[in-house]
Amino acid sequence: MKAMRIAPLAAITAASLLLGACGESETAEKATDTESSASETTAAAKSALSISGQWARTSPMVASAGAAYLTIDNSGDTDDELLTASVDASIAAKVELHETVAVEGGATESSMMPTAESTEAPMMNTGATGSAEAPMMGTGTTGAPMMEMRPVTSIAAPAGGQAILKPGGYHIMLLELAKPLEVGTTIEITLTFKEAGEMVVSVPVRDTAP
Amino acid sequence: MKASFRVGVASFSMLVLLAGFSIAGCGNKSETANTSNSDKPIWATELAGISREPSLDVSELSLPNAVDGTAQVFKADPDGLLLLYFGYTSCPDVCPTTLSDFRVALEELPADEASRVDVAMATVDPDRDTGELMSSYLDHFFEADQIHPLRTEDPEELSRVTQTLGVQFSVAEHAAGATEYDVSHSAITYVVDDQGLVRVEWPFGIDSQAMASDLHLLLSNYKEK
């Protein structure tokens, strides 16, 4: 009876891993032991999270830190929050959730203020192909805004909404890399959500965003 | 389930395309002519980045090369362009994003144009960034003969340059030898021509296509003179 229930779960996991190799996947539930994966599946179903577009940037040989990005879709009706991310010590010693924000030039040391109310970090001229009217331009006298990284305590994935982790915004920061992140390899990142619990995502290492 | 499967397939084929694209471009730092695709970019006729009027003249400015200490004047080679960026190598998000966008942009250009573009990165974090570190960092993204790692230990020398350009940065106080501390910096790229004029500035987040288009436009203008 139990085996019957495990089989489809394993198939789903296998399928998502397969897709994961291509950088686009449903979330792969942690299936290390059947007991916990069963309960996690229920939890995940409650807030109905799915992860897509995950990738980690290749890191130069000398870099001690790396970054990973992904999109969390919450199709459920319960708000959720990404609380932590972790990787095996063979990848990096520490993992933190960070946000890059543009702060006005000349601002004094801003306090570490975790802000996670919006799903997208305020960013200058995001994705725009740029124009003379770009808000970034400013007056040219006060200097350009500075990009500043801040650790955040959580990243909100509101019910029916999404959280986008992308360059220049929220990101998963891998600190004290054990070795460079090389293109073509895949790293596993365990995401811990307030409601959905743990999810393991297979993250391909790439030079540029998918 | 059905719906998400279809999404998966669609994205999959897109990814295959992208993968093919990036294999053609990314892994390969050598010069490849852009002759393979029929749908080559239609180049824009106006600059996508920001231009000041009149152009800022930085030809009098320079910073030492991080490896050999020779002064790198802020001026491109004749008929070339110099991309000038201020960052630091412990930067995991913004700097590698910008540098890899440069690379993608250069790969968009015909080889004879791409070879006329050099990249200079000046560190705002000289305590952690040694010359060797900066060279290997830049070498990850570009050809060795294309990169100019710049570094000074003299804060006044650095601020003379950053103040002229309007670059802002702040490095958190740290003990000597500390490896983890915060650095903030404005992530603008200055595209400098062979006269030392800043022809266009790219704010963070401008896409690589727009960069390529600006480079093409500026490089083409040389020919017309």
Interface residues (C-beta under 8 A of the other chain):
Chain A: L19 C22 G23 E24 S25 E26 S50 S52 R57 T58 S59 P60 M61 V62 A63 S64 A65 G66 A67 H98 T100 A102 V103 G105 G106 E109 M123 M124 N125 T126 G127 A128 T129 G130 S131 A132 A134 M136 M137 G140 T141 T142 G143 A144 P145 M146 M147 E148 M149 P167 G168 H171 M173 L174 L175 V183 R206 D207 T208 P210
Chain B: S4 G8 S11 F12 L15 V16 L18 S22 C26 G27 A48 G49 I50 S51 R52 T89 S90 C91 P92 D93 V94 P96 T97 S100 D101 R103 V104 L133 S136 Y137 D139 H140 F141 G166 V167 Q168 F169 S170 A172 T179 E180 D182 S184 H185 S186 A187 I188 W202 P203 F204 G205 I206 D207 Q209 A210
